[in-house]
């Protein structure tokens, strides 16, 4: 069993052990804090906790959709199969279940006859969940189920011709200023760091950008993330007023299955959402970054705390590795996260 930490003194030594799950090539992809046993009737499954679903966007785990529509869970380091996504979880949620014959659990390769129901009783530090408490630590606990939407199979369309950089076909409620046009043109070409003072019209620039990209990507959404519930409704009204796009405000207070369906059936073009709700939707696979062409973060000076929703969202975005399907991140300062990762973020 791998060591988590060692504490020594002159009179005693404490060795803290941690249970890990590995692929058969001994690459660790999850620890006991990421795992739980899900009990359904008499059956047990070893699964990834729903609130830890953001791991599928990281180096630890990957999802691969097979021709038969089955979704395999693979080790992010060696691509070996470790389990599958099961579509009939509690409250209509999908969950990632690990095979007892395709992983090493606590350093042991289990036999086909060794069922998770027998293993669960031997590991009291790993929680057992049921239908009632499956989502107990997830912000999705109060959400009604909706179908999982996989990202579009084709890449995001970026402007290429001169006409696609102009304002033809776009209608705005006001005339943009020169610096707003300059930022807009830059944002169409790259992930942008733009520093602008309060009241300079950053939301209007984001509205201009999303209006153009919406014409190029009618099957995707613009994503605008805010910190508080009042800002959800304020910014949704501002974007709709700026450029006429249909914006869906979404927060914990109004999140329902019907409102989520409106994001995938063409009823709305822009999602304005609180960071916490978005993190939960991404983690539970109700949405993924492939649904969006643009990722705007409001008041990004909140990024920096490792436990902050903004910081975790930027990390999830930076590791979204589906080719040509990561949405553009546009915005006003540059923060360093970790040792080597530098990403542009929105102020």
VOBA-1610 file (N, C-alpha, C; in pm, whole numbers, padded with zeros to 5 digits, always signed):
BEGIN
Unk+00085-00119+00000Unk+00000+00000+00000Unk+00089+00124+00000Unk+00069+00222-00087Unk+00157+00339-00095Unk+00149+00424+00030Unk+00259+00494+00061Unk+00264+00583+00175Unk+00207+00718+00137Unk+00126+00776+00226Unk+00077+00911+00205Unk+00163+01011+00280Unk+00214+00971+00395Unk+00301+01062+00469Unk+00360+00992+00589Unk+00468+01044+00641Unk+00534+00983+00756Unk+00561+01091+00859Unk+00528+01066+00982Unk+00554+01160+01091Unk+00643+01091+01192Unk+00762+01147+01220Unk+00857+01085+01312Unk+00881+01176+01433Unk+00905+01118+01546Unk+00951+01190+01665Unk+01047+01098+01740Unk+01103+01148+01848Unk+01198+01066+01924Unk+01131+00948+01992Unk+00998+00958+02013Unk+00932+00852+02088Unk+00841+00764+02002Unk+00801+00809+01884Unk+00710+00727+01804Unk+00721+00765+01658Unk+00666+00678+01574Unk+00656+00704+01431Unk+00515+00669+01385Unk+00457+00756+01303Unk+00324+00732+01248Unk+00337+00721+01097Unk+00289+00612+01043Unk+00288+00594+00898Unk+00142+00598+00852Unk+00111+00696+00767Unk-00024+00710+00717Unk-00032+00645+00579Unk-00124+00552+00563Unk-00136+00479+00438Unk-00255+00532+00359Unk-00246+00527+00230Unk-00356+00569+00146Unk-00384+00461+00043Unk-00509+00434+00019Unk-00551+00334-00080Unk-00558+00402-00216Unk-00501+00338-00317Unk-00506+00395-00451Unk-00557+00292-00551Unk-00607+00342-00660Unk-00647+00256-00772Unk-00548+00281-00886Unk-00502+00173-00948Unk-00405+00181-01056Unk-00454+00099-01176Unk-00406+00137-01293Unk-00428+00049-01408Unk-00336-00072-01393Unk-00348-00168-01480Unk-00266-00289-01469Unk-00119-00262-01496Unk-00089-00145-01554Unk+00050-00104-01575Unk+00103-00023-01457Unk+00026-00020-01349Unk+00065+00041-01221Unk+00071+00193-01224Unk-00007+00257-01312Unk-00021+00402-01310Unk-00138+00437-01218Unk-00111+00520-01119Unk-00217+00561-01025Unk-00311+00659-01094Unk-00442+00632-01089Unk-00538+00726-01148Unk-00639+00780-01047Unk-00642+00725-00925Unk-00733+00777-00823Unk-00689+00727-00687Unk-00721+00805-00584Unk-00695+00764-00446Unk-00827+00749-00372Unk-00821+00707-00248Unk-00944+00679-00174Unk-01034+00801-00159Unk-00979+00921-00160Unk-01062+01040-00149Unk-01142+01066-00277Unk-01102+01003-00387Unk-01173+01018-00513Unk-01278+00910-00535Unk-01272+00804-00457Unk-01352+00684-00483Unk-01461+00664-00380Unk-01564+00591-00419Unk-01664+00542-00325Unk-01726+00416-00384Unk-01791+00339-00299Unk-01867+00224-00346Unk-02013+00267-00361Unk-02072+00234-00473Unk-02213+00263-00497Unk-02292+00133-00483Unk-02387+00132-00391Unk-02469+00013-00369Unk-02602+00029-00441Unk-02633-00066-00530Unk-02761-00070-00600Unk-02821-00207-00577Unk-02925-00212-00495Unk-02983-00339-00453Unk-02875-00423-00384Unk-02846-00541-00439Unk-02744-00627-00379Unk-02607-00609-00444Unk-02601-00525-00547Unk-02477-00507-00621Unk-02398-00386-00573Unk-02266-00397-00582Unk-02178-00287-00546Unk-02092-00253-00669Unk-02063-00125-00686Unk-01971-00078-00789Unk-01865+00010-00723Unk-01741-00003-00767Unk-01639+00095-00729Unk-01644+00205-00832Unk-01672+00328-00788Unk-01692+00438-00882Unk-01611+00560-00843Unk-01600+00652-00938Unk-01542+00783-00909Unk-01653+00869-00850Unk-01625+00934-00737Unk-01727+01020-00678Unk-01776+01122-00781Unk-01905+01149-00787Unk-01956+01241-00889Unk-01894+01380-00881Unk-01860+01424-00760Unk-01798+01557-00747Unk-01653+01558-00792Unk-01598+01439-00824Unk-01459+01431-00874Unk-01455+01406-01024Unk-01570+01426-01093Unk-01576+01397-01235Unk-01484+01484-01319Unk-01438+01598-01265Unk-01346+01681-01343Unk-01216+01607-01374Unk-01192+01493-01307Unk-01073+01414-01337Unk-01072+01365-01482Unk-01188+01351-01544Unk-01190+01303-01682Unk-01130+01405-01778Unk-01115+01531-01731Unk-01052+01632-01815Unk-00903+01647-01779Unk-00849+01559-01700Unk-00711+01572-01654Unk-00627+01457-01709Unk-00505+01449-01660Unk-00413+01346-01710Unk-00443+01209-01650Unk-00525+01203-01542Unk-00547+01075-01475Unk-00637+00981-01555Unk-00747+01033-01605Unk-00846+00949-01673Unk-00892+01013-01803Unk-00931+00931-01898Unk-00987+00979-02024Unk-01111+00897-02057Unk-01203+00958-02131Unk-01320+00887-02181Unk-01306+00865-02330Unk-01342+00747-02376Unk-01336+00716-02519Unk-01466+00651-02562Unk-01535+00715-02656Unk-01663+00663-02704Unk-01638+00563-02816Unk-01680+00438-02794Unk-01660+00331-02891Unk-01765+00337-03002Unk-01741+00270-03116Unk-01842+00267-03223Unk-01977+00214-03178Unk-01978+00127-03077Unk-02105+00073-03028Unk-02172+00165-02928Unk-02120+00291-02916Unk-02175+00395-02829Unk-02136+00376-02683Unk-02069+00267-02650Unk-02026+00249-02512Unk-01908+00340-02483Unk-01907+00400-02366Unk-01801+00493-02327Unk-01704+00422-02233Unk-01580+00405-02277Unk-01478+00339-02196Unk-01402+00443-02113Unk-01362+00403-01994Unk-01274+00485-01910Unk-01134+00429-01924Unk-01040+00516-01960Unk-00903+00472-01986Unk-00804+00547-01898Unk-00694+00480-01871Unk-00584+00543-01799Unk-00527+00655-01886Unk-00509+00773-01826Unk-00459+00886-01903Unk-00313+00875-01941Unk-00239+00782-01879Unk-00096+00770-01908Unk-00064+00662-02009Unk-00141+00551-02006Unk-00107+00441-02098Unk-00224+00398-02185Unk-00339+00461-02167Unk-00456+00435-02251Unk-00517+00296-02231Unk-00483+00230-02123Unk-00541+00098-02098Unk-00681+00113-02037Unk-00769+00018-02066Unk-00905+00023-02013Unk-00905-00003-01862Unk-00982+00078-01790Unk-00996+00056-01646Unk-01143+00045-01605Unk-01234+00075-01695Unk-01375+00067-01661Unk-01462+00125-01771Unk-01582+00168-01736Unk-01672+00226-01835Unk-01767+00325-01768Unk-01830+00407-01850Unk-01932+00499-01800Unk-02067+00427-01803Unk-02133+00426-01688Unk-02262+00355-01675Unk-02374+00458-01680Unk-02471+00442-01770Unk-02572+00546-01792Unk-02695+00539-01705Unk-02702+00444-01611Unk-02825+00428-01533Unk-02800+00447-01384Unk-02730+00555-01350Unk-02701+00582-01210Unk-02817+00645-01137Unk-02799+00672-01006Unk-02905+00734-00926Unk-02948+00869-00984Unk-03079+00894-00982Unk-03137+01021-01028Unk-03101+01051-01173Unk-03079+00946-01251Unk-03053+00964-01394Unk-02912+01004-01429Unk-02821+01007-01333Unk-02684+01048-01359Unk-02600+00933-01414Unk-02506+00967-01501Unk-02406+00871-01546Unk-02294+00865-01440Unk-02230+00751-01426Unk-02116+00744-01334Unk-02006+00658-01395Unk-01884+00678-01347Unk-01768+00604-01395Unk-01743+00486-01301Unk-01756+00366-01353Unk-01739+00244-01273Unk-01611+00173-01317Unk-01538+00121-01220Unk-01411+00056-01247Unk-01425-00096-01238Unk-01362-00164-01332Unk-01370-00309-01341Unk-01277-00375-01238Unk-01326-00476-01168Unk-01241-00543-01069Unk-01130-00626-01135Unk-01140-00652-01265Unk-01036-00730-01333Unk-00942-00645-01419Unk-00967-00515-01427Unk-00885-00430-01513Unk-00805-00326-01436Unk-00810-00333-01302Unk-00734-00239-01222Unk-00662-00313-01108Unk-00568-00244-01047Unk-00507-00287-00923Unk-00569-00204-00812Unk-00631-00268-00717Unk-00695-00197-00607Unk-00616-00223-00480Unk-00564-00116-00423Unk-00478-00129-00305Unk-00358-00217-00335Unk-00312-00207-00461Unk-00195-00283-00503Unk-00222-00428-00537Unk-00349-00469-00535Unk-00383-00610-00555Unk-00463-00626-00684Unk-00429-00727-00762Unk-00509-00763-00879Unk-00614-00862-00834Unk-00739-00822-00846Unk-00848-00905-00798Unk-00883-01015-00898Unk-00943-01120-00849Unk-00992-01228-00934Unk-01135-01199-00977Unk-01180-01254-01089Unk-01318-01231-01132Unk-01421-01268-01025Unk-01387-01364-00943Unk-01481-01408-00839Unk-01488-01312-00720Unk-01391-01220-00710Unk-01389-01125-00598Unk-01475-01004-00633Unk-01596-01001-00583Unk-01691-00895-00614Unk-01667-00774-00523Unk-01709-00657-00573Unk-01691-00534-00495Unk-01771-00539-00365Unk-01879-00614-00360Unk-01958-00623-00238Unk-01876-00683-00123Unk-01788-00778-00155Unk-01703-00837-00053Unk-01585-00746-00019Unk-01535-00676-00120Unk-01420-00588-00098Unk-01459-00468-00012Unk-01582-00416-00033Unk-01625-00293+00036Unk-01619-00308+00188Unk-01654-00424+00238Unk-01657-00444+00383Unk-01517-00441+00445Unk-01415-00462+00363Unk-01277-00465+00414Unk-01211-00328+00412Unk-01278-00227+00354Unk-01217-00094+00341Unk-01313+00011+00395Unk-01322+00024+00526Unk-01417+00118+00588Unk-01385+00265+00559Unk-01263+00296+00517Unk-01229+00435+00488Unk-01287+00483+00355Unk-01334+00389+00273Unk-01397+00427+00147Unk-01548+00425+00165Unk-01609+00536+00142Unk-01751+00554+00169Unk-01838+00465+00080Unk-01947+00418+00137Unk-02050+00346+00061Unk-02169+00441+00040Unk-02206+00463-00083Unk-02318+00551-00114Unk-02433+00471-00176Unk-02551+00530-00167Unk-02671+00468-00222Unk-02747+00572-00303Unk-02866+00538-00344Unk-02952+00631-00419Unk-02974+00760-00340Unk-02987+00749-00208Unk-03021+00864-00126Unk-02906+00962-00109Unk-02784+00912-00094Unk-02673+01003-00066Unk-02567+01003-00176Unk-02604+00957-00295Unk-02508+00949-00406Unk-02444+01084-00434Unk-02522+01190-00432Unk-02472+01323-00467Unk-02455+01411-00345Unk-02430+01353-00231Unk-02433+01431-00108Unk-02328+01541-00104Unk-02215+01523-00169Unk-02111+01625-00165Unk-02106+01707-00292Unk-02203+01686-00380Unk-02200+01754-00509Unk-02303+01864-00515Unk-02274+01974-00580Unk-02371+02081-00595Unk-02482+02038-00687Unk-02469+01920-00750Unk-02576+01872-00837Unk-02684+01798-00759Unk-02675+01800-00626Unk-02767+01721-00545Unk-02913+01758-00568Unk-02939+01885-00596Unk-03076+01930-00614Unk-03118+01936-00760Unk-03031+01896-00850Unk-03063+01905-00993Unk-03145+01785-01037Unk-03241+01809-01125Unk-03315+01699-01185Unk-03232+01641-01298Unk-03248+01513-01329Unk-03163+01452-01431Unk-03192+01504-01569Unk-03088+01506-01651Unk-03106+01537-01793Unk-03003+01455-01868Unk-03019+01443-01996Unk-02932+01356-02075Unk-02794+01416-02090Unk-02694+01330-02103Unk-02558+01375-02126Unk-02542+01418-02271Unk-02479+01532-02291Unk-02455+01581-02426Unk-02306+01576-02454Unk-02265+01499-02552Unk-02124+01494-02589Unk-02093+01609-02684Unk-01968+01648-02688Unk-01930+01765-02766Unk-01947+01737-02916Unk-01956+01845-02991Unk-01976+01835-03134Unk-01858+01760-03198Unk-01882+01675-03299Unk-01773+01598-03359Unk-01683+01681-03450Unk-01727+01800-03488Unk-01647+01882-03577Unk-01578+01992-03498Unk-01467+02048-03548Unk-01393+02149-03473Unk-01466+02283-03468Unk-01424+02366-03374Unk-01479+02501-03364Unk-01432+02582-03485Unk-01522+02662-03540Unk-01489+02748-03655Unk-01441+02884-03606Unk-01320+02921-03648Unk-01266+03053-03616Unk-01268+03139-03744Unk-01272+03271-03732Unk-01274+03356-03851Unk-01150+03333-03938Unk-01173+03331-04070Unk-01062+03312-04165Unk-01057+03423-04269Unk-01169+03454-04330Unk-01172+03557-04434Unk-01187+03696-04373Unk-01157+03798-04450Unk-01168+03936-04403Unk-01310+03968-04358Unk-01409+03918-04432Unk-01548+03949-04399Unk-01588+03893-04263Unk-01525+03785-04222Unk-01560+03724-04094Unk-01502+03801-03976Unk-01413+03894-04003Unk-01360+03981-03897Unk-01439+04111-03888Unk-01525+04138-03985Unk-01600+04262-03988Unk-01732+04246-03913Unk-01818+04350-03925Unk-01944+04350-03851Unk-02065+04314-03936Unk-02040+04266-04061Unk-02152+04228-04145Unk-02235+04119-04078Unk-02365+04137-04079Unk-02454+04039-04019Unk-02472+04053-03870Unk-02402+04149-03809Unk-02412+04169-03664Unk-02486+04299-03634Unk-02564+04299-03528Unk-02636+04418-03485Unk-02607+04443-03337Unk-02558+04564-03306Unk-02528+04601-03169Unk-02615+04718-03126Unk-02635+04728-02996Unk-02721+04834-02943Unk-02649+04968-02937Unk-02517+04969-02954Unk-02440+05092-02949Unk-02319+05079-03039Unk-02258+05191-03068Unk-02141+05192-03156Unk-02017+05163-03072Unk-01940+05060-03107Unk-01819+05030-03028Unk-01712+05137-03044Unk-01637+05157-02938Unk-01525+05251-02941Unk-01406+05186-03008Unk-01309+05270-03045Unk-01194+05220-03120Unk-01122+05109-03044Unk-01096+05130-02914Unk-01022+05028-02838Unk-01104+04900-02823Unk-01236+04912-02819Unk-01320+04793-02811Unk-01312+04711-02940Unk-01306+04781-03053Unk-01290+04710-03181Unk-01155+04641-03188Unk-01051+04708-03139Unk-00917+04649-03141Unk-00912+04522-03055Unk-00971+04528-02936Unk-00972+04410-02849Unk-01056+04299-02913Unk-01169+04336-02971Unk-01256+04239-03039Unk-01181+04164-03149Unk-01105+04238-03232Unk-01032+04175-03342Unk-00922+04083-03290Unk-00855+04125-03182Unk-00751+04040-03124Unk-00813+03912-03064Unk-00927+03928-02998Unk-00990+03814-02932Unk-01038+03710-03032Unk-01068+03752-03154Unk-01110+03657-03257Unk-00995+03569-03304Unk-00873+03609-03274Unk-00757+03539-03328Unk-00683+03455-03225Unk-00701+03482-03096Unk-00621+03410-02996Unk-00685+03424-02858Unk-00640+03339-02764Unk-00677+03358-02624Unk-00614+03489-02579Unk-00693+03577-02522Unk-00650+03716-02507Unk-00635+03758-02361Unk-00533+03839-02335Unk-00515+03907-02208Unk-00533+04056-02236Unk-00642+04115-02186Unk-00671+04256-02210Unk-00702+04325-02079Unk-00624+04426-02041Unk-00644+04497-01915Unk-00720+04626-01945Unk-00840+04638-01886Unk-00925+04755-01908Unk-00982+04800-01774Unk-00997+04931-01754Unk-01049+04981-01626Unk-01199+04956-01611Unk-01248+04974-01491Unk-01391+04960-01465Unk-01470+05060-01549Unk-01578+05013-01609Unk-01662+05099-01690Unk-01616+05115-01833Unk-01514+05040-01873Unk-01460+05053-02009Unk-01537+04969-02110Unk-01633+04891-02068Unk-01716+04814-02161Unk-01662+04677-02194Unk-01610+04606-02092Unk-01557+04472-02117Unk-01669+04374-02154Unk-01785+04388-02089Unk-01897+04299-02122Unk-01943+04320-02266Unk-01942+04444-02312Unk-01982+04472-02449Unk-01885+04408-02548Unk-01754+04410-02517Unk-01657+04343-02603Unk-01686+04193-02608Unk-01715+04135-02493Unk-01749+03992-02490Unk-01875+03965-02572Unk-01973+04056-02567Unk-02095+04040-02646Unk-02063+04044-02795Unk-01976+04136-02836Unk-01936+04146-02977Unk-01869+04016-03022Unk-01778+03968-02939Unk-01705+03846-02972Unk-01800+03728-02986Unk-01891+03711-02891Unk-01982+03597-02894Unk-02080+03606-03010Unk-02119+03729-03046Unk-02210+03745-03159Unk-02147+03695-03288Unk-02019+03729-03309Unk-01950+03683-03431Unk-01930+03532-03428Unk-01881+03478-03316Unk-01854+03335-03308Unk-01983+03253-03313Unk-02093+03311-03268Unk-02221+03240-03275Unk-02264+03218-03420Unk-02238+03317-03506Unk-02269+03301-03648Unk-02185+03191-03711Unk-02062+03177-03665Unk-01972+03076-03720Unk-01995+02937-03659Unk-02056+02935-03540Unk-02075+02807-03467Unk-02217+02801-03413Unk-02317+02791-03500Unk-02457+02796-03453Unk-02497+02677-03365Unk-02420+02569-03367Unk-02453+02451-03286Unk-02384+02451-03150Unk-02310+02557-03123Unk-02244+02568-02994Unk-02295+02691-02919Unk-02249+02706-02794Unk-02292+02814-02707Unk-02175+02904-02670Unk-02206+03028-02637Unk-02111+03114-02569Unk-02125+03091-02419Unk-02013+03098-02346Unk-02012+03071-02202Unk-01960+03194-02128Unk-02042+03247-02038Unk-02005+03365-01958Unk-02023+03328-01812Unk-01912+03327-01736Unk-01913+03278-01598Unk-01897+03396-01502Unk-01981+03398-01399Unk-01977+03506-01300Unk-01965+03447-01160Unk-01942+03536-01065Unk-01915+03491-00928Unk-02042+03480-00843Unk-02139+03570-00866Unk-02254+03577-00777Unk-02385+03562-00854Unk-02491+03529-00780Unk-02623+03511-00842Unk-02676+03640-00904Unk-02669+03757-00837Unk-02719+03879-00901Unk-02652+03909-01035Unk-02522+03879-01044Unk-02451+03904-01170Unk-02499+03813-01283Unk-02550+03695-01249Unk-02602+03605-01352Unk-02710+03676-01433Unk-02806+03735-01363Unk-02919+03799-01431Unk-02879+03934-01492Unk-02790+04005-01422Unk-02745+04134-01474Unk-02670+04118-01605Unk-02576+04024-01611Unk-02495+04007-01732Unk-02574+03941-01844Unk-02668+03853-01811Unk-02753+03794-01915Unk-02836+03901-01984Unk-02891+03994-01905Unk-02968+04105-01963Unk-02878+04195-02047Unk-02755+04220-01998Unk-02663+04307-02071Unk-02624+04247-02206Unk-02593+04119-02208Unk-02553+04053-02334Unk-02668+04052-02433Unk-02787+04017-02386Unk-02904+04016-02475Unk-02932+04156-02529Unk-02916+04257-02443Unk-02938+04394-02488Unk-02831+04444-02582Unk-02706+04399-02561Unk-02594+04444-02646Unk-02605+04393-02788Unk-02636+04263-02804Unk-02624+04203-02937Unk-02743+04117-02979Unk-02845+04107-02894Unk-02965+04034-02932Unk-02955+03883-02918Unk-02844+03830-02867Unk-02833+03686-02848Unk-02922+03642-02732Unk-02976+03523-02742Unk-03064+03469-02640Unk-02979+03409-02527Unk-02977+03474-02413Unk-02892+03433-02301Unk-02974+03364-02194Unk-02927+03251-02147Unk-02991+03177-02040Unk-02916+03203-01909Unk-02978+03274-01812Unk-02916+03287-01680Unk-02939+03159-01600Unk-02834+03108-01539Unk-02847+02981-01467Unk-02768+02988-01336Unk-02835+02955-01228Unk-02771+02952-01096Unk-02840+02845-01012Unk-02795+02827-00890Unk-02853+02723-00806Unk-03000+02744-00779Unk-03045+02871-00779Unk-03183+02902-00747Unk-03280+02867-00858Unk-03235+02863-00985Unk-03329+02839-01094Unk-03291+02721-01183Unk-03196+02639-01138Unk-03147+02529-01220Unk-03246+02414-01221Unk-03302+02384-01338Unk-03395+02272-01354Unk-03359+02196-01480Unk-03415+02076-01495Unk-03390+01996-01614Unk-03439+02068-01739Unk-03553+02139-01727Unk-03607+02210-01844Unk-03513+02320-01890Unk-03454+02392-01795Unk-03361+02499-01832Unk-03234+02443-01894Unk-03187+02327-01847Unk-03070+02264-01906Unk-03099+02217-02048Unk-03218+02164-02070Unk-03254+02121-02206Unk-03256+02238-02303Unk-03290+02356-02253Unk-03291+02474-02339Unk-03155+02510-02392Unk-03049+02457-02330Unk-02913+02483-02376Unk-02872+02389-02489Unk-02940+02278-02504Unk-02899+02178-02603Unk-02998+02162-02717Unk-03111+02234-02711Unk-03209+02222-02819Unk-03221+02347-02905Unk-03126+02441-02888Unk-03125+02560-02971Unk-03209+02675-02918Unk-03273+02658-02803Unk-03357+02764-02749Unk-03274+02885-02707Unk-03153+02860-02656Unk-03065+02967-02611Unk-02929+02956-02679Unk-02859+03071-02685Unk-02729+03078-02753Unk-02614+03106-02657Unk-02644+03165-02542Unk-02542+03202-02444Unk-02582+03146-02308Unk-02486+03089-02237Unk-02508+03046-02099Unk-02434+03143-02007Unk-02508+03211-01920Unk-02449+03294-01815Unk-02474+03222-01684Unk-02367+03185-01614Unk-02380+03087-01506Unk-02281+03120-01394Unk-02318+03085-01272Unk-02225+03099-01161Unk-02117+02991-01172Unk-02000+03021-01119Unk-01886+02930-01131Unk-01915+02796-01063Unk-01980+02799-00948Unk-02007+02675-00876Unk-02101+02583-00951Unk-02207+02639-01007Unk-02302+02558-01084Unk-02234+02501-01208Unk-02154+02583-01278Unk-02085+02532-01398Unk-01991+02418-01363Unk-01918+02430-01254Unk-01826+02323-01214Unk-01902+02193-01191Unk-02020+02203-01131Unk-02100+02084-01108Unk-02153+02024-01237Unk-02196+02109-01331Unk-02247+02059-01458Unk-02138+01990-01540Unk-02016+02047-01536Unk-01904+01984-01606Unk-01865+01854-01537Unk-01863+01856-01405Unk-01823+01737-01332Unk-01919+01621-01348Unk-02048+01650-01366Unk-02148+01544-01381Unk-02175+01512-01527Unk-02100+01576-01618Unk-02111+01549-01762Unk-02244+01593-01822Unk-02315+01682-01755Unk-02434+01738-01816Unk-02396+01839-01924Unk-02278+01898-01909Unk-02218+01982-02012Unk-02070+01951-02016Unk-02001+01984-02125Unk-01855+01979-02128Unk-01806+02097-02211Unk-01677+02122-02207Unk-01624+02240-02276Unk-01644+02232-02427Unk-01666+02113-02480Unk-01693+02099-02622Unk-01826+02157-02665Unk-01913+02189-02566Unk-02041+02253-02600Unk-02026+02402-02632Unk-01906+02459-02606Unk-01890+02603-02614Unk-01782+02644-02715Unk-01796+02763-02771Unk-01694+02820-02859Unk-01613+02928-02789Unk-01661+02976-02676Unk-01595+03087-02607Unk-01619+03076-02458Unk-01517+03101-02379Unk-01523+03089-02233Unk-01481+03223-02174Unk-01576+03299-02120Unk-01551+03431-02063Unk-01569+03423-01912Unk-01471+03473-01837Unk-01479+03474-01691Unk-01486+03618-01643Unk-01592+03652-01570Unk-01610+03786-01518Unk-01539+03800-01383Unk-01479+03917-01359Unk-01412+03946-01232Unk-01310+03837-01196Unk-01217+03816-01287Unk-01124+03703-01272Unk-01018+03726-01166Unk-01020+03842-01102Unk-00922+03862-00995Unk-00947+03766-00878Unk-01061+03698-00881Unk-01087+03597-00778Unk-01006+03470-00802Unk-00952+03451-00922Unk-00872+03332-00951Unk-00742+03338-00872Unk-00697+03225-00822Unk-00569+03222-00752Unk-00571+03129-00634Unk-00682+03126-00561Unk-00697+03034-00450Unk-00724+02894-00505Unk-00646+02796-00467Unk-00660+02661-00522Unk-00797+02600-00497Unk-00867+02648-00393Unk-00998+02595-00362Unk-01111+02675-00425Unk-01076+02778-00498Unk-01176+02865-00558Unk-01233+02801-00684Unk-01364+02817-00706Unk-01429+02759-00824Unk-01369+02813-00953Unk-01338+02942-00957Unk-01278+03001-01077Unk-01147+02930-01113Unk-01061+02914-01012Unk-00931+02851-01036Unk-00948+02709-01088Unk-01038+02634-01028Unk-01061+02496-01071Unk-01118+02490-01212Unk-01204+02586-01248Unk-01259+02589-01384Unk-01150+02616-01486Unk-01059+02710-01456Unk-00950+02740-01549Unk-00858+02619-01565Unk-00834+02549-01456Unk-00752+02428-01465Unk-00821+02321-01549Unk-00952+02306-01532Unk-01027+02209-01612Unk-01022+02247-01760Unk-01038+02376-01789Unk-01031+02423-01928Unk-00894+02396-01988Unk-00789+02423-01912Unk-00653+02411-01964Unk-00616+02268-01997Unk-00683+02171-01934Unk-00653+02030-01959Unk-00755+01963-02050Unk-00851+02041-02103Unk-00947+01984-02197Unk-00875+01962-02329Unk-00851+01837-02365Unk-00757+01805-02473Unk-00822+01744-02596Unk-00954+01767-02616Unk-01016+01720-02740Unk-00969+01812-02853Unk-00904+01759-02958Unk-00844+01843-03062Unk-00944+01938-03126Unk-00903+02065-03134Unk-00979+02170-03203Unk-01117+02195-03143Unk-01138+02156-03018Unk-01269+02176-02958Unk-01262+02248-02823Unk-01146+02303-02787Unk-01138+02379-02663Unk-01182+02522-02691Unk-01279+02574-02616Unk-01329+02709-02644Unk-01225+02816-02618Unk-01240+02928-02685Unk-01146+03039-02670Unk-01165+03105-02535Unk-01053+03137-02469Unk-01055+03206-02339Unk-01003+03347-02364Unk-01086+03448-02339Unk-01050+03583-02377Unk-01046+03673-02255Unk-00929+03765-02249Unk-00941+03828-02119Unk-00824+03908-02062Unk-00831+03974-01930Unk-00738+04079-01898Unk-00623+04065-01805Unk-00578+03954-01766Unk-00452+03947-01695Unk-00402+03805-01704Unk-00277+03781-01663Unk-00221+03646-01674Unk-00182+03598-01536Unk-00232+03485-01497Unk-00200+03427-01367Unk-00123+03298-01384Unk-00035+03271-01292Unk+00038+03144-01294Unk-00031+03049-01197Unk-00065+02932-01245Unk-00127+02828-01163Unk-00033+02709-01161Unk+00015+02676-01042Unk+00112+02567-01035Unk+00249+02617-01075Unk+00336+02527-01116Unk+00474+02563-01147Unk+00492+02610-01290Unk+00424+02547-01384Unk+00450+02574-01524Unk+00329+02626-01602Unk+00209+02608-01548Unk+00089+02639-01625Unk+00060+02788-01617Unk+00063+02855-01733Unk+00023+02996-01740Unk-00094+03004-01837Unk-00204+03062-01790Unk-00323+03070-01875Unk-00377+03212-01872Unk-00435+03258-01984Unk-00500+03390-01984Unk-00637+03380-01919Unk-00676+03481-01845Unk-00805+03480-01778Unk-00870+03618-01789Unk-01002+03628-01758Unk-01080+03748-01783Unk-01102+03826-01655Unk-01079+03956-01655Unk-01093+04041-01537Unk-01236+04088-01522
//
